[in-house]
Amino acid sequence: MRITFLGGGNMASAMIGGLLQQHYSAAAIQVIELNAEAREQLTERFGVRCTDHIDTAARATDVWVLAVKPQQMKEAIAPLAGTLSHELVISIAAGLRLEALQRWLGGHSLLVRCMPNTPALIGKGMTGLVATPSVDRELRHEAERILSAAGQTEWVQDESLIDAVTAISGSGPAYVFYFIESLMDAGIQLGLDKEQSRRLALATFTGAAELAATSSEDPATLRARVTSKGGTTEAALRCMDEALVREIILRAATAARDRGQELGDVLGA
């Protein structure tokens, strides 16, 4: 399977690195990247072919991965319009709907839309995927193989749910960083120095997340197990409940979902 990346930014680099770690051939990967310095770095780091335009060699591919900014997509894929046949097209551009991509590609229907997140940069990503009806099981498997090189994948059947994926896992790392930042600030306010507070907050968060990921019990049960009646944890959680933290998280995720829908309307116009 030959893969051509349109755009060689951070997410494309993460995917290429993951594919090579899975013993995928560098000779079967190409990157189209306008920035000369980025092309040089990609070639040196991965040994893949890079070019600054869609040339004949780049077109000799089985899969296109669209990794340019959403605002640049229409212009970037214009040379492909009406020229595709069997190729699978995977878009990792946030907000751009399948209908818009299909229209800009001259009706090409073998499309997969993805919503990755930034932990993909260290191989710990979560990517939501949705495909057009024309994408069969074999092509879905190929898409999953490529995206899983940067972490886990999760298929949804309805494209509207990609906006929910965006709200939870796409934007989610920022929520996690926000909570860690707040926990660190609290530690400093309570008398710990900055580095102590950082180490405590990071180790607690990563450890708790790993415990939740590997446990057969749900997070609510795990939370209850460390919440002794009349204890310190109960006092902290009562404060969060009184501040309606759970409701605020729902409101925040809903706001992200709604903004994703708005961006889809604007970007696909």
C-alpha positions as CSV (number, residue, x, y, z in Angstrom):
1,M,0.0,0.0,0.0
2,R,1.4,3.4,-1.1
3,I,0.6,6.5,0.9
4,T,0.9,10.1,0.0
5,F,0.5,12.8,2.7
6,L,-0.7,16.2,1.6
7,G,0.9,18.3,4.3
8,G,3.9,17.3,6.5
9,G,3.1,19.0,9.8
10,N,3.2,17.5,13.3
11,M,0.3,15.1,12.9
12,A,1.5,13.8,9.6
13,S,5.0,13.3,11.2
14,A,3.5,11.4,14.1
15,M,1.6,9.1,11.7
16,I,4.7,8.5,9.5
17,G,6.8,7.8,12.5
18,G,4.2,5.3,13.8
19,L,4.0,3.6,10.5
20,L,7.7,3.1,10.3
21,Q,7.8,1.7,13.8
22,Q,5.3,-0.9,12.6
23,H,7.8,-1.8,9.9
24,Y,6.0,0.0,7.1
25,S,8.4,0.8,4.2
26,A,9.6,4.4,3.9
27,A,9.9,3.9,0.2
28,A,6.1,3.6,0.0
29,I,5.5,6.9,1.7
30,Q,5.5,10.3,0.1
31,V,4.9,13.8,1.5
32,I,3.8,17.0,-0.3
33,E,5.0,19.9,1.8
34,L,5.5,23.5,0.7
35,N,8.0,24.4,3.3
36,A,11.5,23.6,2.2
37,E,12.9,23.2,5.7
38,A,10.1,20.9,6.7
39,R,10.8,18.8,3.6
40,E,14.4,18.5,4.5
41,Q,13.6,17.5,8.1
42,L,11.1,14.8,7.0
43,T,13.6,13.3,4.5
44,E,16.4,13.3,7.1
45,R,14.2,11.9,9.9
46,F,12.2,9.3,8.1
47,G,13.8,8.7,4.7
48,V,10.6,9.4,2.8
49,R,10.3,11.1,-0.5
50,C,9.2,14.8,-0.3
51,T,8.1,17.2,-2.9
52,D,6.5,20.7,-3.0
53,H,3.7,19.9,-5.4
54,I,1.4,17.1,-6.6
55,D,3.6,15.5,-9.2
56,T,3.2,12.3,-11.2
57,A,5.1,10.2,-8.6
58,A,2.9,11.5,-5.8
59,R,-0.2,10.6,-7.7
60,A,1.0,7.0,-8.0
61,T,-0.6,6.1,-4.6
62,D,-3.3,4.0,-3.0
63,V,-4.1,6.4,-0.1
64,W,-4.1,10.1,0.2
65,V,-3.9,11.6,3.7
66,L,-5.1,15.2,3.7
67,A,-3.1,16.8,6.5
68,V,-3.2,20.5,5.6
69,K,-5.1,23.2,7.6
70,P,-8.9,23.2,7.0
71,Q,-8.7,26.8,5.6
72,Q,-6.2,25.7,3.0
73,M,-7.9,22.4,2.0
74,K,-10.0,23.5,-0.9
75,E,-7.1,25.1,-2.7
76,A,-4.7,22.3,-1.8
77,I,-6.8,19.5,-3.2
78,A,-8.0,21.3,-6.3
79,P,-5.4,19.5,-8.5
80,L,-6.9,16.2,-7.4
81,A,-10.5,17.1,-8.5
82,G,-11.8,14.6,-11.1
83,T,-8.5,12.6,-11.2
84,L,-9.1,10.0,-8.5
85,S,-10.6,6.6,-9.0
86,H,-9.6,3.7,-6.6
87,E,-7.7,5.9,-4.1
88,L,-8.8,6.1,-0.5
89,V,-8.8,9.7,0.8
90,I,-8.3,10.2,4.6
91,S,-8.8,13.7,6.0
92,I,-7.5,14.7,9.4
93,A,-8.5,18.3,8.9
94,A,-10.8,19.5,11.8
95,G,-14.3,20.6,10.9
96,L,-14.4,19.7,7.2
97,R,-17.3,17.4,6.4
98,L,-17.3,14.6,4.0
99,E,-19.8,16.3,1.7
100,A,-17.5,19.3,1.2
101,L,-14.5,17.1,0.6
102,Q,-16.4,15.0,-1.9
103,R,-17.7,18.2,-3.7
104,W,-14.2,19.7,-3.9
105,L,-12.7,16.4,-5.2
106,G,-15.2,16.3,-8.1
107,G,-17.5,13.6,-6.6
108,H,-14.9,11.1,-5.4
109,S,-16.6,9.1,-2.7
110,L,-13.9,6.9,-1.1
111,L,-13.5,9.2,1.9
112,V,-12.8,8.8,5.6
113,R,-13.0,11.8,8.0
114,C,-10.9,11.7,11.1
115,M,-10.6,13.6,14.4
116,P,-7.2,12.9,16.0
117,N,-5.8,14.6,19.1
118,T,-2.4,15.8,20.2
119,P,-1.3,12.8,22.2
120,A,-0.9,11.2,18.8
121,L,2.5,13.1,18.7
122,I,3.8,10.5,21.3
123,G,1.9,7.5,19.9
124,K,-0.9,7.8,22.6
125,G,-3.6,9.5,20.5
126,M,-7.3,8.8,20.1
127,T,-8.8,9.2,16.7
128,G,-12.5,9.2,15.8
129,L,-13.3,8.0,12.3
130,V,-16.3,8.1,10.0
131,A,-16.5,6.9,6.4
132,T,-18.8,7.4,3.4
133,P,-21.0,4.4,2.5
134,S,-18.6,3.6,-0.5
135,V,-15.8,2.7,1.9
136,D,-15.9,-1.1,2.3
137,R,-14.6,-3.2,5.2
138,E,-11.2,-3.6,3.6
139,L,-10.7,0.1,3.0
140,R,-11.9,0.8,6.6
141,H,-9.3,-1.6,7.8
142,E,-6.6,0.2,5.8
143,A,-7.7,3.6,7.3
144,E,-7.6,2.1,10.8
145,R,-4.2,0.7,10.2
146,I,-2.8,4.1,9.2
147,L,-4.5,6.0,12.0
148,S,-3.7,3.4,14.7
149,A,0.0,4.1,14.0
150,A,-0.5,7.1,16.3
151,G,-2.7,5.5,18.9
152,Q,-6.2,4.2,19.4
153,T,-9.1,4.6,17.0
154,E,-12.9,4.7,17.4
155,W,-15.4,4.4,14.5
156,V,-18.7,6.3,14.6
157,Q,-21.5,5.5,12.2
158,D,-23.0,9.0,11.9
159,E,-20.9,11.9,10.8
160,S,-22.7,14.3,13.2
161,L,-21.0,12.3,16.1
162,I,-17.6,13.5,14.9
163,D,-18.5,16.8,16.6
164,A,-19.1,14.9,19.8
165,V,-15.7,13.1,19.4
166,T,-14.1,16.6,18.9
167,A,-15.7,17.8,22.1
168,I,-14.5,14.8,24.1
169,S,-11.2,13.6,22.7
170,G,-10.2,16.2,20.1
171,S,-10.4,19.1,22.5
172,G,-10.1,16.9,25.6
173,P,-6.3,17.1,26.1
174,A,-6.7,20.8,26.7
175,Y,-9.2,20.1,29.5
176,V,-6.7,17.7,31.0
177,F,-3.9,20.2,30.8
178,Y,-6.2,22.8,32.4
179,F,-7.0,20.5,35.3
180,I,-3.3,19.7,35.8
181,E,-2.5,23.4,35.7
182,S,-5.1,24.2,38.2
183,L,-4.0,21.3,40.5
184,M,-0.4,22.6,40.3
185,D,-1.6,26.1,41.2
186,A,-3.5,24.8,44.2
187,G,-0.4,23.0,45.4
188,I,1.6,26.2,45.3
189,Q,-1.1,28.1,47.1
190,L,-1.0,25.4,49.8
191,G,2.7,25.8,50.3
192,L,4.4,23.4,48.0
193,D,7.1,24.7,45.6
194,K,6.5,24.8,41.9
195,E,8.4,21.7,41.0
196,Q,7.0,19.6,43.9
197,S,3.5,20.6,42.9
198,R,4.2,19.8,39.2
199,R,5.6,16.3,40.0
200,L,2.7,15.5,42.4
201,A,0.0,16.7,40.0
202,L,1.5,14.9,36.9
203,A,2.2,11.6,38.7
204,T,-1.3,11.6,40.3
205,F,-3.0,12.3,37.0
206,T,-1.1,9.8,34.9
207,G,-1.3,7.2,37.6
208,A,-5.1,7.6,38.1
209,A,-5.7,7.6,34.3
210,E,-3.6,4.4,33.9
211,L,-5.5,2.8,36.8
212,A,-8.9,3.7,35.2
213,A,-7.7,2.4,31.8
214,T,-6.5,-0.9,33.1
215,S,-9.2,-1.6,35.8
216,S,-12.3,-3.7,35.1
217,E,-14.2,-1.3,37.3
218,D,-15.8,2.0,36.1
219,P,-14.4,5.4,37.2
220,A,-17.4,6.0,39.5
221,T,-16.5,2.8,41.5
222,L,-12.8,3.8,41.6
223,R,-13.7,7.2,42.9
224,A,-16.0,5.8,45.6
225,R,-13.2,3.5,46.8
226,V,-10.9,6.4,47.6
227,T,-13.7,8.6,49.2
228,S,-13.9,7.7,52.9
229,K,-16.9,9.0,54.7
230,G,-16.0,12.1,56.6
231,G,-12.5,12.2,55.0
232,T,-10.4,14.6,53.0
233,T,-11.5,13.3,49.6
234,E,-15.1,13.6,50.5
235,A,-14.6,17.2,51.6
236,A,-13.0,18.1,48.2
237,L,-15.6,16.3,46.1
238,R,-18.4,18.0,48.1
239,C,-16.9,21.3,47.2
240,M,-16.8,20.3,43.5
241,D,-20.4,19.2,43.6
242,E,-21.5,22.5,45.2
243,A,-19.6,24.3,42.5
244,L,-21.5,22.2,39.8
245,V,-18.2,21.0,38.3
246,R,-19.9,18.1,36.6
247,E,-22.5,20.4,35.0
248,I,-19.8,22.8,33.9
249,I,-17.9,20.0,32.2
250,L,-21.1,19.0,30.3
251,R,-21.6,22.7,29.3
252,A,-18.0,23.0,28.1
253,A,-18.2,19.8,26.0
254,T,-21.5,21.0,24.5
255,A,-20.0,24.3,23.6
256,A,-17.1,22.6,21.9
257,R,-19.6,20.3,20.0
258,D,-21.7,23.3,18.9
259,R,-18.6,25.2,17.8
260,G,-17.5,22.2,15.7
261,Q,-20.9,22.2,13.9
262,E,-20.6,26.0,13.2
263,L,-17.0,25.5,11.9
264,G,-18.3,22.7,9.6
265,D,-20.9,25.1,8.1
266,V,-18.3,27.8,7.5
267,L,-15.4,25.7,6.3
268,G,-17.5,23.7,3.9
269,A,-19.1,26.7,2.2
